[in-house]
Amino acid sequence: MKVALVCLAVVALVGVAVPVFAQEKAQTAQVTSVSGEVVSVNLVKSEVVVKQLKDAVTSTYGNTTFAVAPETKIAEGDATLKLSDLKAGDKVTVEYTTDVLGKQKVESIAVETKEVAPVK
């Protein structure tokens, strides 16, 4: 009987400790930032392809595909945008986290604001 109670107590403690540890780990996930130019937007798959500089010495560029979730914040300055507002050629900064399995979660996409030329 005592062994059963001890086992039950251990299981209860582990059941409480694991979610707390997992939550702590999730809160400390490192945010990675990538800047580049939008190559394409796929509204069906909710993806955006960004061309970024991979090697400055050789001027090598590469494309990265990001899955955009409904909760991903997309903005240009103070304006909130939708995925459909992004277009090829937009300069963007994508911030994302990567979980322990290597899956990326896009937190935000910031579109570089376009400067308007002054009227002469």
N, C-alpha and C positions, 0 to 999 in steps of 0.2 A: 504494500500500500504506500509506504514512504517513497519507494523508488518511482512509483507511478506519479506521485505528487511532484517529486523533483523533476521528472521528465516533463511534466505538464508546465511547470514553472519555467524551465529552460526554453521550451517551445514558445511560450508566451513572450519571454524576453527577446528571443530572436525575431519573432513576428513583429515586435515593436521596433527593434533596433535596425533591421534591414531597411524598412521604408524611410526611416529618418536618415540613415547613411546615404541611401539613393537620392533623397531629396537634397542633401547637402552637396553631393557630387554634381547633381544637375545644376545647382545654383552657381557652382564654380566652373562651369563649362567655359572654355576659352572661346572668345569671339574672334573669328578670322575675317579680315577685310580684304576685298579684292576690287581693284578699280580697272575699268576698261570700257569698251565700246560694245553696245548691243549689236549682235549680228542678226539675230532673229528672235521672234516671240511666237510660241506655239500655244494658242489659247485652248485648244482641245486637251493637250497634255499638261497645261499650266506650267510651262517651262520657258526659260529665257536663256539664250546662248550669249555669252559674253566673251569677246576677244580681249586677251590681256597680254602684256609683255611678260614673257617667260625668262628671257635672258637678255639683259641690256648690252652685254659685250657683243653678242652675235646678232642683236636685233631680231630675236626669234619670238614669234607670237604663237599663242595657242588658244583654242576655244574651250570654255568650260560651260557645261549645261547645268543650270540650277532649277530644281523643282520648286515652284512657288506655291506655298500653302495659302488658303484663304485668309489666315491671320497675319500673313507677312505684310509689314508696313511698307508701302511704296509712296514716296513723296518727292516733290520738287519744290525746294524752299519750304514755305508754310503750307503749300497745297498738297492735299492727299490725292493720289492717283490710283487708278486700277491697272491691272496687268495689261489690259487692252490699250491703255494710253502710251505704253512703251513702244518705241519703234526703232528700227535699225538705224544706227548712227548716233543714238543717244549715248552720252558719256554717263556712266553710272558707277556707284560704289555699292557692292553687295557685301553685307555682313551676315555671316552664318556661323553656326556651331556644328560640331561633329560629335556624334555619340560614340560610345565604346565599340559599336559595331561598324563604325565608319560612315554611317548615314548622315548626310548633311541636312540641317534645318535652317532655311533662310529666314533670318530675323527681320532684315530690312533691305530695301533697295532705295538708294538716294540718287535722284537724277540731278546732274549738274545743271544749275540754272543757266539759261541762255541770256547773255547780255544783249540788251537792245541798243543798237547804234543810235546815238543822239541825232535828232533831226537838225539838218543844217539850214 
